[in-house]
């Protein structure tokens, strides 16, 4: 609890030793003396946590924003409640009394009650808890900081917590936000210190305010829980041109700040020449192009080769724009859907950078085909209606693209490792296209399918030559030896044996001494004679068994690392293959950060500084 009449600096410290006047920083856990004043604490914040701005909780402006001129503790507020709500009101407002009629009345400040005394004793903790809950509105829901100045919000808080005075938005933005950011960042940095290796993904996008951001996310396996974990390392504003040198400089800075530069196994990004050169040439890291992005390029390449498909996309986009632009047209379309007893659905517009948005646009317009035609006819807009050929081509193309949509969802999931499915899912996609019966399809659609097949086989031709992908698939118990070429399967098996051999050698070197001690203890326990213990705590072996112990230490059976690795891999292969069960996907398409940033930089938040964007994004993704 902070001392009476405390400074705002105490929002970032806790008293560790009241007698010795020692306080601990909530962010970095440093202990400092505060005897006499808090100058030592404020100097620490300015030196170690410069992002934290010690803004007072309340200012002269907050008085003009409040609902009433009187302070909440001196007001007499009445509200009619049911008897079932009485207990809840007592908890929220300790200084409130409830009459038999169900009217809650706040006791005036001149009256001393036990409830008021207890409340004041815990006031600092209650205040801090409410502060953090309000911070969650900004972090989890991307609410603007100005919400604390909105009349409705202030009325709600004043009703729920009459003694709580809402701080200013500057207090939340400049004081609590940096503090929360630094605290979580420190926790995550400690977690990453115990990580042996990490993979990163890098993505660049432009916000609605025309600012370019670079998002860097780390992915690693938790050794204790053995689960995949991800952490947004940084969402940083990119100044200047996006050259490979500039991108490499930012990526290296982030990696060094998080102390993972020497732990990066590989980096995944889109296929842009600048980011590829930054990772491969300038930084010397192993690079993989994003599978979903490569798939996107393959589909767009095939679509661009077909003039009929490209023209169809343009016509549908025109129709969708018409219904989105005209309120009258939308009302007409909505009415026809309701009359048909259908769930009302809006037409979806495509996005040029995401092929699956074209698929969803075509799929949706097919779902409301009759209503679209009726609306356009009724609105004298038949000129933009699709012909019978267009409708049939749209249906054919949608069916052909369906497997691509399924694959995109599969590889874009976030809650499990997706590297092991790259080879089998590509093989399955090609087989799905080749086995698809398109004999009844339009010739244009058949040519489109062949173009897709060609693009996929070209872009993913060398997957079985990638040691990373083949080993990943081999080690996935759902696939193991799922290879088209037996020689690739055998080579991959030998690669895995080498990796396991190296791991066994490493473990033997690290744990040799402890293994000897454990072996010694096992030999002692196997004898009928109970060992004695010396005064120093060391185990004393009976003289009868000393010769046996010394000899057995040297002749314990132990295979070579290579032979043990072969046995280990063979046992793994002899186990049953795990069934490929349907998963519950959390689809991100590599754009989760983009969508979050889009929500963050909306019309109410266009004045939000890039530093606060970085802090809010970090907290949102990692909380």
C-alpha positions in Angstrom: 0.0 0.0 0.0 1.3 3.5 -0.8 2.0 5.9 2.0 -0.5 8.4 3.0 -0.5 11.5 0.8 1.5 9.6 -1.7 3.0 10.8 -5.0 1.9 9.5 -8.4 5.2 7.7 -8.4 3.7 5.1 -6.1 1.6 3.8 -9.0 4.8 2.1 -10.1 6.2 0.9 -6.7 5.2 -1.3 -3.8 6.5 -1.1 -0.3 8.7 -4.2 0.4 10.0 -3.3 3.8 8.1 -0.6 5.8 10.7 -0.5 8.6 13.7 -0.2 6.3 11.8 2.2 3.9 12.4 0.0 0.9 10.2 0.0 -2.2 10.2 -2.3 -5.3 9.6 -1.2 -8.9 6.7 -3.0 -10.4 8.3 -3.0 -13.8 11.9 -4.1 -13.3 11.8 -5.4 -9.6 14.6 -3.0 -8.5 14.5 -2.2 -4.8 15.1 1.4 -3.7 15.1 3.5 -0.5 12.3 6.1 -0.1 13.1 7.4 3.3 12.2 11.1 3.5 10.9 11.6 0.0 10.1 9.8 -3.3 12.9 11.6 -5.2 14.8 8.4 -5.4 11.8 6.6 -6.9 11.1 9.4 -9.5 14.8 9.5 -10.5 14.7 5.7 -11.1 11.6 6.1 -13.3 13.2 8.8 -15.4 16.5 6.9 -15.7 15.2 3.3 -16.3 11.7 3.8 -17.6 11.7 7.0 -19.6 8.5 6.1 -21.4 6.6 6.5 -18.1 5.3 10.1 -17.7 4.3 11.0 -14.1 1.0 12.6 -15.0 -1.2 13.5 -12.0 -4.4 11.4 -11.7 -6.6 14.4 -11.7 -6.3 17.9 -13.1 -8.3 21.1 -13.2 -9.9 19.9 -16.4 -11.4 16.8 -14.8 -13.5 19.0 -12.5 -15.2 20.5 -15.5 -15.8 17.1 -17.1 -17.4 15.5 -14.1 -21.2 15.2 -14.0 -21.7 17.3 -10.9 -19.7 20.0 -9.1 -19.6 18.1 -5.9 -17.2 15.2 -5.3 -18.8 11.7 -5.4 -18.1 11.1 -1.7 -20.2 14.2 -0.6 -23.1 13.6 -2.9 -26.4 11.9 -1.9 -27.2 9.6 -4.8 -30.4 7.7 -4.9 -31.3 4.8 -7.2 -34.2 2.3 -7.1 -33.0 -1.3 -6.9 -34.6 -4.7 -6.4 -33.9 -6.6 -3.2 -31.7 -9.0 -5.1 -29.3 -6.2 -6.0 -28.8 -5.0 -2.4 -25.8 -7.2 -1.7 -24.1 -6.2 -5.0 -24.6 -2.5 -4.2 -23.2 -2.9 -0.8 -20.1 -4.5 -2.2 -19.6 -1.8 -4.8 -20.3 1.1 -2.5 -19.2 0.4 1.1 -20.4 3.7 2.3 -24.0 3.1 1.0 -27.0 2.2 3.0 -30.2 0.5 1.7 -33.6 1.2 3.0 -36.4 -1.3 3.1 -38.0 0.3 0.0 -35.0 -0.6 -2.1 -33.5 2.9 -2.3 -29.7 3.1 -2.1 -28.5 6.3 -0.4 -24.8 7.2 -0.1 -23.9 8.3 3.4 -22.7 11.9 3.5 -19.0 12.5 4.2 -19.7 13.9 7.6 -21.0 10.5 8.9 -18.4 8.0 10.0 -19.3 4.4 9.5 -17.4 1.1 9.8 -18.0 0.4 6.1 -16.5 3.8 5.2 -13.5 3.1 7.4 -12.9 -0.4 5.9 -13.3 1.1 2.4 -10.8 3.9 3.0 -8.3 1.3 4.4 -8.5 -0.6 1.1 -9.0 2.5 -1.1 -5.6 2.4 -2.7 -6.0 -1.2 -3.8 -9.5 -0.6 -5.0 -8.3 2.5 -6.9 -5.5 0.6 -8.5 -7.7 -2.4 -9.5 -10.3 -0.1 -11.2 -7.5 1.8 -13.0 -6.2 -1.5 -14.5 -9.7 -2.6 -15.4 -10.2 0.6 -17.3 -6.8 0.1 -18.9 -8.1 -3.2 -20.3 -10.7 -1.2 -22.3 -7.9 0.5 -24.2 -5.7 -2.7 -24.5 -8.2 -5.4 -25.2 -11.0 -3.5 -26.9 -8.9 -0.7 -28.5 -11.3 1.9 -26.9 -10.0 5.5 -27.3 -8.5 7.2 -24.2 -11.0 9.9 -24.5 -13.7 7.5 -23.4 -12.8 8.5 -19.8 -14.2 12.0 -20.7 -17.5 10.7 -22.1 -20.5 11.6 -20.0 -22.1 8.1 -20.3 -18.9 6.3 -19.2 -18.3 8.7 -16.3 -22.0 8.3 -15.2 -21.5 4.5 -15.2 -18.3 4.5 -13.2 -19.8 7.1 -10.7 -22.8 4.9 -10.2 -20.8 1.7 -9.7 -18.0 3.2 -7.6 -19.1 6.4 -5.9 -15.8 7.0 -4.2 -13.7 6.5 -7.3 -12.6 9.6 -9.1 -11.8 8.9 -12.8 -8.2 10.0 -13.7 -7.6 12.1 -16.8 -6.9 10.4 -20.2 -3.3 11.7 -20.0 -2.8 9.8 -16.8 -3.8 6.5 -18.6 -2.0 7.3 -21.8 1.2 8.7 -20.5 1.5 7.0 -17.0 -0.3 3.6 -16.8 0.1 2.5 -20.4 4.0 2.8 -20.5 4.1 1.2 -17.1 2.0 -1.8 -18.2 4.0 -2.1 -21.4 7.3 -2.1 -19.5 6.1 -4.7 -17.0 4.8 -7.1 -19.6 7.9 -6.6 -21.7 10.2 -7.5 -18.8 8.2 -10.7 -18.1 8.4 -11.7 -21.8 12.1 -11.0 -22.0 12.7 -13.3 -19.0 10.7 -16.0 -20.7 12.8 -15.7 -23.9 16.0 -16.0 -21.9 15.3 -19.7 -21.4 14.4 -20.3 -25.0 17.1 -22.2 -27.0 15.8 -21.3 -30.5 13.1 -19.1 -32.0 11.6 -18.5 -35.4 10.3 -15.0 -36.4 7.8 -13.7 -38.8 8.0 -10.2 -40.3 5.3 -8.3 -42.0 4.9 -4.8 -43.3 1.7 -2.9 -43.8 0.3 0.6 -44.1 -2.3 1.9 -41.7 -5.4 4.0 -42.4 -3.4 7.0 -41.4 -0.8 6.2 -44.1 1.9 5.2 -41.6 4.0 2.1 -42.4 4.6 -0.4 -39.7 6.9 -3.5 -39.4 5.5 -6.2 -37.2 7.9 -8.8 -35.8 6.6 -11.9 -34.0 8.6 -14.7 -32.4 7.5 -18.3 -32.2 9.0 -20.9 -29.9 8.3 -24.2 -28.1 7.8 -23.9 -24.3 10.1 -26.7 -22.9 8.0 -27.1 -19.8 4.6 -27.3 -21.3 5.8 -28.4 -24.8 3.4 -26.1 -26.5 3.8 -23.5 -29.3 3.9 -20.0 -28.0 4.0 -16.7 -29.9 5.0 -13.2 -28.8 4.8 -9.9 -30.7 8.3 -8.6 -30.2 7.6 -5.2 -31.7 5.3 -3.2 -34.0 7.5 -0.4 -35.1 7.0 2.6 -37.3 9.1 2.5 -40.5 10.6 5.9 -41.4 12.1 6.4 -44.8 12.1 4.1 -47.8 11.7 0.4 -47.4 15.1 -0.7 -48.7 16.6 -4.0 -47.7 19.3 -2.2 -45.6 16.7 -0.2 -43.6 14.6 -3.3 -43.0 17.6 -5.3 -42.0 18.6 -2.6 -39.5 15.2 -2.6 -37.9 15.0 -6.5 -37.7 18.5 -6.7 -36.2 17.7 -4.0 -33.7 14.6 -5.8 -32.5 16.4 -9.2 -32.3 19.3 -7.6 -30.3 17.0 -5.8 -27.9 15.2 -9.1 -27.2 18.5 -10.9 -27.0 17.5 -13.5 -29.6 19.7 -12.6 -32.5 21.8 -15.7 -32.0 18.8 -17.9 -31.4 16.9 -17.3 -34.7 16.5 -20.5 -36.7 14.7 -18.9 -39.6 12.6 -15.9 -40.6 9.3 -16.0 -42.5 8.0 -13.1 -44.5 6.2 -12.4 -47.8 8.0 -12.8 -51.1 8.9 -9.1 -51.5 12.4 -8.7 -52.9 13.3 -6.1 -50.3 12.4 -8.1 -47.2 13.9 -11.3 -48.8 17.2 -9.5 -49.4 17.2 -8.0 -45.9 16.9 -11.4 -44.3 19.0 -13.6 -46.6 21.7 -11.3 -47.8 22.0 -8.5 -45.3 21.4 -10.5 -42.1 22.4 -14.0 -43.2 19.3 -15.6 -41.7 17.6 -18.6 -43.2 14.4 -17.3 -45.0 11.2 -19.0 -45.9 8.5 -17.2 -48.0 5.1 -17.2 -46.4 3.2 -20.3 -47.8 -0.2 -18.5 -47.8 1.4 -15.5 -49.7 2.9 -17.9 -52.3 -0.5 -19.5 -52.7 -2.0 -16.1 -53.1 0.5 -15.2 -55.9 -0.2 -18.6 -57.6 -4.0 -17.9 -57.7 -3.6 -14.3 -58.9 -1.2 -15.5 -61.6 -3.7 -18.0 -62.9 -6.6 -15.5 -62.8 -4.6 -12.9 -64.7 -4.0 -15.3 -67.5 -7.8 -15.7 -68.1 -9.4 -12.6 -69.6 -12.9 -14.1 -69.0 -12.2 -14.7 -65.3 -10.6 -11.2 -64.9 -13.6 -9.6 -66.6 -16.0 -11.6 -64.4 -14.3 -10.4 -61.3 -14.6 -6.8 -62.5 -18.4 -7.1 -63.2 -19.0 -8.6 -59.8 -17.0 -5.9 -58.1 -19.2 -3.3 -59.9 -22.4 -4.9 -58.7 -21.1 -5.1 -55.1 -20.0 -1.5 -55.2 -23.5 -0.5 -56.4 -25.3 -2.2 -53.5 -22.8 -0.8 -51.0 -23.0 2.7 -52.4 -26.8 3.0 -52.9 -29.0 2.8 -49.8 -32.1 2.3 -52.0 -30.5 -0.6 -53.8 -29.5 -2.3 -50.5 -32.9 -1.9 -49.0 -34.4 -3.5 -52.2 -31.9 -6.4 -52.0 -32.6 -6.9 -48.3 -36.4 -6.9 -48.9 -36.1 -9.6 -51.5 -34.0 -11.8 -49.2 -36.5 -11.4 -46.4 -39.4 -12.3 -48.8 -37.5 -15.5 -49.8 -37.1 -16.5 -46.1 -33.4 -16.3 -46.3 -30.9 -14.9 -43.7 -30.1 -11.4 -44.9 -26.6 -11.2 -46.2 -24.6 -8.3 -47.7 -22.5 -8.6 -50.8 -18.8 -8.8 -50.0 -16.2 -6.8 -51.8 -12.8 -8.2 -52.8 -9.4 -7.0 -51.7 -6.7 -7.0 -54.4 -4.0 -8.3 -52.0 -5.9 -11.3 -50.9 -7.1 -13.9 -53.4 -9.5 -15.6 -50.9 -11.5 -12.3 -50.8 -12.3 -12.9 -54.5 -13.5 -16.4 -53.6 -15.7 -15.1 -50.8 -17.1 -12.4 -53.0 -18.1 -14.9 -55.7 -19.4 -17.4 -53.2 -21.7 -14.7 -51.6 -23.1 -13.4 -54.9 -24.0 -17.0 -55.8 -25.8 -17.4 -52.5 -28.1 -14.4 -53.3 -28.1 -14.8 -57.1 -31.9 -14.6 -57.5 -32.3 -11.6 -55.2 -29.5 -9.8 -57.0 -31.1 -10.3 -60.4 -34.6 -9.2 -59.1 -33.2 -6.1 -57.4 -31.2 -5.0 -60.5 -34.2 -5.5 -62.7 -36.5 -3.6 -60.3 -34.1 -0.8 -60.1 -33.7 -0.4 -63.8 -30.0 -1.4 -63.5 -30.2 -4.5 -65.6 -27.2 -3.3 -67.7 -24.9 -4.4 -64.9 -26.6 -7.8 -64.5 -24.5 -10.9 -65.2 -25.2 -13.1 -68.2 -26.0 -16.8 -68.0 -22.4 -17.4 -69.1 -21.1 -15.2 -66.3 -23.2 -17.0 -63.7 -22.0 -20.4 -64.9 -18.4 -19.3 -65.0 -18.7 -17.9 -61.5 -20.0 -21.2 -60.2 -17.3 -23.2 -61.9 -14.5 -20.9 -60.7 -15.8 -21.0 -57.1 -15.8 -24.8 -57.0 -12.3 -24.8 -58.4 -11.0 -22.4 -55.8 -12.7 -24.1 -52.9 -9.7 -26.4 -52.1 -7.4 -23.3 -52.1 -9.6 -21.6 -49.5 -9.4 -24.8 -47.3 -5.6 -24.9 -47.6 -5.3 -21.2 -46.8 -7.2 -21.7 -43.6 -5.2 -24.7 -42.6 -1.8 -23.1 -43.0 -2.9 -19.8 -41.5 -3.9 -21.3 -38.1 -2.1 -19.9 -35.1 -2.5 -22.5 -32.3 -0.4 -25.3 -33.7 2.8 -25.8 -35.8 2.0 -25.6 -39.5 5.5 -26.3 -41.0 5.0 -30.1 -41.0 1.8 -29.9 -43.1 3.4 -27.9 -46.0 4.4 -31.0 -48.1 1.3 -33.2 -47.5 -1.1 -30.3 -47.9 0.5 -29.2 -51.2 0.4 -32.8 -52.4 -3.2 -33.0 -51.4 -4.1 -29.7 -53.2 -2.5 -30.9 -56.4 -4.3 -34.3 -56.2 -7.6 -32.5 -55.5 -7.3 -30.4 -58.6 -6.1 -33.3 -60.8 -9.0 -35.5 -59.6 -11.6 -32.8 -59.9 -14.1 -33.7 -62.6 -14.5 -30.6 -64.7 -15.8 -32.3 -67.9 -19.1 -30.5 -67.6 -17.5 -27.1 -66.8 -17.1 -24.3 -69.3 -13.9 -24.5 -71.4 -12.7 -21.2 -69.8 -13.0 -22.8 -66.4 -11.2 -25.9 -67.5 -8.3 -23.8 -68.8 -8.3 -21.8 -65.5 -7.9 -25.1 -63.6 -4.9 -26.1 -65.7 -3.3 -22.6 -65.2 -3.8 -23.1 -61.4 -2.1 -26.5 -61.5 0.8 -25.1 -63.5 1.3 -22.2 -61.1 1.1 -24.5 -58.0 3.6 -27.0 -59.4 6.0 -24.2 -60.4 6.0 -22.3 -57.1 6.1 -25.4 -54.9 8.3 -27.7 -57.1 11.2 -28.1 -54.7 9.5 -28.7 -51.3 10.8 -32.3 -51.0 14.4 -30.9 -51.4 14.0 -28.7 -48.3 15.6 -30.4 -45.4 13.5 -28.3 -43.0 10.1 -29.2 -44.5 11.0 -32.9 -44.9 12.3 -33.3 -41.3 9.3 -31.4 -40.0 6.9 -33.7 -41.8 8.9 -36.8 -40.7 8.6 -35.8 -37.1 4.9 -35.2 -37.3 3.3 -38.4 -36.1 0.4 -37.8 -38.5 2.7 -38.1 -41.6 6.1 -39.7 -40.8 7.1 -41.4 -44.2 4.4 -39.7 -46.3 6.7 -39.1 -49.2 6.1 -39.7 -52.9 9.8 -40.6 -53.5 11.1 -43.5 -51.3 14.7 -42.1 -51.7 13.6 -38.8 -50.2 12.0 -40.7 -47.3 15.2 -42.7 -46.6 17.4 -39.5 -46.8 15.0 -37.8 -44.4 15.2 -40.7 -42.0 19.0 -40.6 -42.0 18.9 -36.8 -41.4 16.7 -37.3 -38.4 19.0 -40.0 -37.1 21.9 -37.6 -37.4 20.0 -34.9 -35.5 19.0 -37.3 -32.7 22.6 -38.5 -32.5 23.9 -35.0 -32.1 21.2 -34.3 -29.4 22.2 -37.5 -27.5 25.9 -36.4 -27.6 24.9 -33.0 -26.2 22.8 -34.5 -23.4 25.5 -36.9 -22.5 28.1 -34.2 -22.2 25.8 -32.0 -20.1 24.5 -34.8 -17.8 27.4 -37.2 -17.5 28.3 -36.3 -13.9 24.7 -36.4 -12.8 24.2 -39.8 -14.6 27.2 -41.2 -12.8 25.7 -40.1 -9.5 22.3 -41.6 -10.4 23.9 -44.8 -11.5 25.8 -45.0 -8.2 22.6 -44.5 -6.2 20.9 -47.2 -8.2 23.7 -49.6 -7.5 23.5 -48.7 -3.8 19.7 -49.2 -3.7 20.1 -52.6 -5.4 22.2 -54.0 -2.6 20.7 -55.5 0.5 23.0 -53.5 2.7 21.7 -50.1 3.7 24.4 -47.3 3.1 25.2 -45.2 6.0 25.4 -41.4 6.0 28.4 -39.4 7.3 28.1 -36.3 9.4 28.8 -34.2 6.2 25.8 -35.7 4.5 27.7 -37.9 2.0 26.6 -41.4 1.4 29.1 -44.0 2.8 29.1 -47.4 1.0 29.8 -50.5 3.0 33.3 -51.8 2.5 31.8 -55.2 1.4 30.4 -53.5 -1.7 33.1 -51.0 -2.6 34.9 -53.2 -5.0 31.6 -54.1 -6.7 30.6 -50.5 -7.1 34.0 -49.4 -8.6 34.0 -52.2 -11.1 30.4 -51.8 -12.2 30.8 -48.1 -12.8 33.2 -49.0 -15.6 31.3 -51.9 -17.2 27.8 -50.5 -17.3 26.2 -51.5 -20.7 25.9 -48.4 -22.9 25.3 -48.2 -26.6 26.8 -45.5 -28.8 25.0 -42.4 -29.5 24.4 -43.4 -33.1 23.0 -46.8 -32.2 20.7 -45.3 -29.6 19.5 -42.8 -32.2 18.7 -45.5 -34.7 16.7 -47.4 -32.1 14.9 -44.3 -31.0 13.9 -43.4 -34.6 12.9 -46.9 -35.4 10.6 -47.1 -32.3 9.0 -43.8 -33.4 8.3 -45.2 -36.9 6.9 -48.4 -35.5 4.3 -46.5 -33.5 0.9 -46.1 -35.0 0.4 -43.1 -37.2 -1.8 -40.5 -35.4 -5.1 -39.9 -37.2 -5.4 -36.6 -39.0 -8.3 -35.1 -37.0 -10.3 -32.0 -37.9 -9.0 -29.1 -36.0 -10.7 -25.9 -34.8 -8.9 -23.2 -36.7 -8.2 -19.6 -35.7 -7.8 -18.1 -39.1 -5.4 -15.2 -39.4 -4.1 -15.3 -42.9 -1.0 -13.5 -41.6 -3.1 -10.4 -41.2 -4.1 -10.5 -37.6 -1.7 -7.7 -36.7 -3.0 -5.7 -39.7 -6.6 -6.1 -38.6 -5.7 -5.2 -35.0 -3.9 -2.1 -36.1 -6.8 -1.2 -38.3 -9.1 -1.3 -35.3 -6.6 0.7 -33.3 -6.2 3.5 -35.9 -9.8 4.2 -36.5 -11.6 7.5 -36.9 -11.7 8.2 -33.2 -8.0 7.4 -32.8 -6.3 9.1 -35.7 -4.3 11.3 -33.3 -2.8 8.3 -31.5 1.0 8.6 -31.6 3.1 5.8 -33.1 4.8 5.1 -29.7 1.4 4.5 -28.1 0.4 2.3 -31.1 3.5 0.2 -30.5 2.7 -0.2 -26.8 -1.0 -0.9 -27.3 -0.3 -3.5 -30.0 2.3 -5.2 -27.9 -0.1 -5.4 -24.9 -3.1 -6.5 -27.0 -1.2 -9.3 -28.7 0.6 -10.6 -25.7 -2.0 -10.2 -23.0 
